[in-house]
């Protein structure tokens, strides 16, 4: 389907339809709602994956009428939605939109709007609150929801980051648990909603040619794992958020260490959400506390000139580190994580690098170092999986050159069937499926792992925008190499 074609009415016949819901979207006029959530909800409606009976109540501090909010939502879908807007489908979707202003001190207007939405649906619809707001607002909103009776058997989606260290994560958990049971709380990580991250599980546990790669008896064949998320963007207008967060809190704890759980988990006994979440958290428990001497922190040249950045800021815009897992399966196999702003490429890549054979029978045609075989997961949507290996170069001599086998979603399946990460996660939350969400004990354990680095961070090093980061990042991984800089893919 081309980008200008109208999406089909039904995209996924195998997914369940949630029960009736009132969806309350906090931060409904914010950037995330405009770029992802409102277009995503519209696409879910077109796909037949929203409840039969639903209403969406947008809320923020801004006073808006229902008509103005619907116009705002329509503009968001036109700008950021997939395909052209279908007038009939939009009218049906817009009929379920309403708006009420609110803040942590007074949620009475929101409570009235929710009551009206429930009456329009009829019966006993559940509530789903999506807190698309800065984490500092979570506590106040949670307490306001409790005081106004908007919790009950409802659910709440919390955006990242969940805390900034172990103490703040525990404090926030205590506040939210005062209003919601843990089973009602869905801490979102949009990385885990991406098709390729989920395909790690499918490839590992459903294919006889790949399952032995992760098998306990054969794990010695894996040399190391890389999870690489470079970004070309600067911090832009986000200095107020970024100065108090930095690349480590923003990306490593929140996203990349969560992905480690999928790559490294023990085989689950079933695909039940509780079982998968337990196995992922087992990996967090086995993570060794981070060693600050095995971490590189960087700051791009020009960061101190960004509006809102302190002149003496030591906030890192780049981080690369080594993580180790102390269990029988992964002991001795390092995980290298890297992310940063203003880097040479924008990518989302997981690389499983295999050890080279001890006996090298054949020379390489170009005389270079052969490097490891690699299994590469391209996480950026639509995503794909590739295997990098050596093959004979055509000719009279027996010499080897690099070769590649590749699977890409948009070449192999109907791209229209793919849900974007936020769409998948909203649908799962409506169903109460916690497979791709994080749990309080898992979050707190990752902050425990992060504590040594937070307490003794190495000094930030300068790097040029458009580079791959500070020069010392190559010393961190030596004698290995980072996957991206040499091959440019």
N, C-alpha and C positions, 0 to 999 in steps of 0.2 A: 504494500500500500504506500503510495507516495505521500509526502508531507502535506499535499494540498487536497487529498481525497478525504471525504467524510468517513469517520470511523463507523464500522458496522454496529448494529444495535446490540448484539450479544457477542462477547468476545471469548468467554470462558465457560464452557458447558460443565466442566468438572468441579467447579468451585461452589461452595454452599452459599445460599442467600441468608444473611443475618436476619434475626427477628427485628420487630419494629423498634425504632430508636429516635430519640431527639439528640442530635449532635450539637454540642455547644463549642464553638470555636473561639477561644480567647486569643487576642491579638489578631483579630480578623482583618484589620486594615494594615497589618505589618507586611514585611518583605517576604517572609516564608509563606504566609498565607497567599500572597499574590502570585508568587512564582510556582509554588508546588501544591499547596493544600486545596485551594479553590479549584484550580484546573484538575487536580487529582480527583476530587469529589465529583466533579462533572463527568469525568471519564469513567469513574466507577458506576455512576448512574447509567451512562450509555451502555456500559458493559453488562448491565443487569445485576450488579454486585452490591448495590445498596439495598437496604431493606425495602420491602413492598410499601410499608408505611414509614416514612421518615420526614423529619423537618430538620433544617440546619439553622441554628440561631447564632449569628455572629455577634461578638461583643468586644469592646475595647473602651478606653476612656473617652474616645471621641464621640460626641453626640451626632448620630446620623439617623435619617429616616430609613424605613425599609426600602423605599425606592432608590435612594442614593446608594445604599449598600448593594442592592441588586445591580445597579449600574457599575459599581466598583468591581463586583465579582465578574460581570460580563466582560469588562475590559481586561481583567486578569486572564480569563479563559481565551479570549481572542489573541492576546499577546503571547501567552505561555502554554496554551493547550496544544494538544496534538491534533492536527487536521483542522479543517474549516469548521466553524461553529454552525451547527444545524439549527435553524430558527425554531422548528417545532420542538426539538429535544431541549433547546435552551429554555423555552417558555415553560415546559413541564418541570424542569429543574428549578428555575427561578421561582416558581410558585411555592416551593418548599423553603425559600430563604426568608429570614427575617433578621431583625437587628435590635439590640438593646445595649445601651452604654452601661458600664459597671466599673467598679474599682474595688480594691480590697476592703475599703471602709463601708461600702454600700452596694449590695448585690440584689436589692429589692426589685429594681426594674428588670433585671435579668431573670429573677425567680418568676415574675409575672409573665415574661415572654415565654419561658419554658412551660409554664402551666397552660398558656394558650396553645403552644405547639402540641402538647400532649392531648388536649381536647380535640384539636384538629385531626390527629391520628386516630384517637379512640383506643379503647382497651388499656393496656398497661405497658406502654413502651419503656425501654430502658434508657438511661442517660449515658452518653459518652462525652466526657469533657476533654478537649484537646487544648493543652496549655502551650500555645505557640507564642511564648513570652520569654523574656530573660529569666534565667534560673533564680535570680534574686527575688523574683515576684512569686515563686511557687508557694512559699509558706503563707503569705498573705492571702492568696487566692484560695488555697486549700482551707484555711480557717474560715474565710467568707462563705465558701460552699457548705461547710459544715454548719455554720450558724444559720444559713438560709434554707437548710433542709434539702440541698441539691446533691446529696450523695446517695443515700439508700443503697440499692443494689447496682448503682451506676459504676462506671469505670472512668479512669483518668489516664491520659497519655501525657507524659512529661518529656520535654525536649532536653537535649544535652547542653552543657555538661552537668552531671548530677553531683554537685559539690565541687570544691577546688582542692580538697585534701581529705584525709580520713576523718578529722574532727567535724568538718562542715558536712560531709556526706552522712555521718551518723546523726548529726543534729537535724538535717533535712529529712532523713528517713523517719526520725522520731516525730516530727511535726506532721508529715504526710500520713504516717501510721495512726496518728491521733484522729484522723478523719476517715481514711480509707484502709480497708484490709489489704494486705500484700497481694492477695489474689485479684484485687481491683486495679492495681497500679501497673501501668505499662510504660516502662522507661524506654524510649525509642532510640534506636541507632539505625539511621537509614542505610548504612553500609550493609547491615545484615538483611535488609530487604532486597538487595540486588540479586538478580537471577544467578550470576556467576558465583557469588559467595555461597548461595544455597546449592549450586551445582557441585561444590566441593564434596558435600555429603553424598550426592547421587553418584558422582564418579568414584568416590572412595568405597562405598558400601554396596554398590549395585553392579560392579564390573569386575569379573574375575581377572582381567589383565592388569588392573590397577590396585585392587585391594591388597595384594602382597607387598606393594610399595610401602604401605603404612603398617604392615604386619609386624608384630613385636619381634619375631625371629629374624626379620630382614631389614629392620630400620637402619642397620649399620650401612646400608647402601645409600642413604640420604646424607649428603655432606652438610647442607645447611638450608634454611628457608629464608626468603626475603619477602617483606611486605613493603611496597614502595608507593607512596602517594605524594609525588611532587606536584606543585601548583605553580602556574605562571603568574597568577594574580598577586597584587600587593594586598595590604590590609584594607585599602580603600578608605571608606568612612567609618570603619569598625574599630577605631583606636580605643574608644571607651570600653568596648568589650575585650579587645585583644590585649591591652596593657595589663589587665588583671587576670589574664588566662594564659596566653602564650601557646606556642605550637604543641608543647608536650601535653598540657591539660586539654587543649582543644581537640587534638587528633590522636595522640598515642593512647592515653587512658580511655578515652571515649570510644574510639573506633578501632585502632589497629590491634590493641590487645584483645578486643572482642573477637576480631577475625582469627587471631591465634587460637582461640578456643575452638573454632570450627575446624581449623587445619589439624589440630593436635588431639582432639577428643578421642576417648576410647570408643570402640564400637558400641552403640546403644543396643539395648535389648528390644526396642520398638521405636516407632516414630511418634509416640505419644509426647506431647509438649513437655510434660514434667520430666520425662526421661532424657530428652535432648538437652533441656536446660541444665539438669543435674550434671550430665557428662561435660558440658561446656564449663560449668563452674568448677568441676573437678580439675580442669586444666588451670584455672586461676589459682586454685589452692596449691597446685604443684609448682607454680612460677616462683623462681628464686627472686628475692628482693633485688631490685636493680642496683648495679654497681656503678656509682658515679664516674669511676675511672674508665668505664666502657660506654661512655656517652659523649657525643659531640653536640654542642649547642652553638647555633649561629644566628647572626642578625644581618639582614641585607643592608648594603650601603644605601643610605637615604632614608632608612627607617626613622631615624631620629628627627628627620625633617617633616615627617607626616604630621598632619594636624591632630592635636590631642595627645601626642607622644611626649613623654617627659624627656628633657634634654640629656639626662643621665640614665635613661632606661636600660635595664639589663634583661628586658623581655626577649626571649628567643623567638625568632621567626622560622627557625630550622632546628630540627633535632634528628639525630641518627643514634641508634643504640643497639646493644646486644642484649637479648633476653634469653634466659635459660630455664628449662623445665626439668624439675627433679622428679622424674618418674622412670619406670623401667623402659618405657617405649622411647622416650626422647632424651634421656640423659646423654650429654655429650654432643647433641645436635644444636648448634646455635641458631636462634632466630634473629635476623637483622631487620630492624624497622627504620624507615626513613620517611620524613615528610617535611615540607617547608614551603614558604612563599617566595615568589619571584625567582623560580628555578627555570631550567632550560625547557622543560616540557610539563604539560599537565597530563598525568597518567594515574591509573589505579591498577596496580599489578601485584600479583602474588606469584612468586617463583619458587618451585621446589627444585633444588640443584642436587644432582646425583654425583657420587664419587666417581672418579675416573678409574678405569681398569688398571690394575697394578702392572700388567704387561702391555706395552704399546707395540702392536705388531705392524701398524701401518703409519707412514708419515703423512702429515698434512700437506696439501698441495701448495699452500702459500707460506709454509714454514713458520706460522705463528703458533702460539700456545693453543692447544686444542680446547681447553676449558671443559666444564662439565656438561653432560646432558641435562636438559631442563624441561620441566613441565610447568607451563606458564598459564595462569588464569588472568585474563584481562577483565577487570571488574567494571570498568566504565561501561555504561549502557550503550548499545545492546549487549556488548561483552562477547567473550569467546574463550576457547582453550586451545593451546598449541603445545606441541612437543618439539623441542630443538635437539637435534642429534647429528651424527656424522654419517655420511654416505660416500660411496666411491664416486670420484669425479670421472666423467666419461673420458676415455682415452686409453692409450696403450699401457700406461703405468698404473700400478695399484696405489693411488693416493686418495686421501679423503678431503672432503670439504663439508661445510655446514649445510644442513638441510632442515626442513621444517614441515610438519604436518599440522593442519589447522582446522578447527571447528569454529564457526561464527554463527551466532544466533540468527542474524538477519539473512544469512544464506541458507540456513537449514530448517528453520521453522517460520511460521507466519508471524511477522513482527507485530501484527495487530493484537496477537494473543498475549503479548508481554505487558505486565503491569509494571509501572515504574515503582521504585522502592517505597515511596511514601504511600502510594495507592495500595500496595500489597500489605503494608503494615497497618494502615487504617482499617482495611477489610479484616485482617486478623484480629485486631482489637475489638471490632464489632462482633466477631464470633467468640471472643474470649480466648483465642488461641495465643498462648504466651511463648511459643517456640522461638520466635525471633526477637524477643525482648529480654532485657536484663533484670536481674533480681537484686534485692537489697544486699544480701550477703555477698553476691558476686561483685557488685559495685564497691562495697567496702573492702573486699579482699584486694581488688586492683589498686585502691588507694594505699593499702598496706604495702603492696609491692613497690609503689611509687615513692613511698616516704623517704628512703635514703637519698634519692635524687632531689626531692623537694627540699630536704634539709641541707644538702651539701652539693648544690649545683655547680658544675664546672663553669668557668668564665665563658661568656659568649665570644665567638670569633667572627670577624667580618667576612662577608662574601659578596661577590659582585652579582647584581641582578642579571639573570640569564645564564648563570653558571649552574653547577650541580651542588653548590654549597661550599663550606670551608674545605680547604685541602686536607685537613686531618681526617676527614671521613674515610678516605682510602686507607689510612693506617688502621682504622677501627676494624675493617673487614679483611685486611691483608693476612695471608697471601691470596685470599679470594678476591673476587671483583664484584662490584655492583652490576646488576643486570642491565640497567638502562644506558649509562653513558657511552659504552663502546659500540653497541649495535644500533643505537638511535631509533629503536622501534617503540 
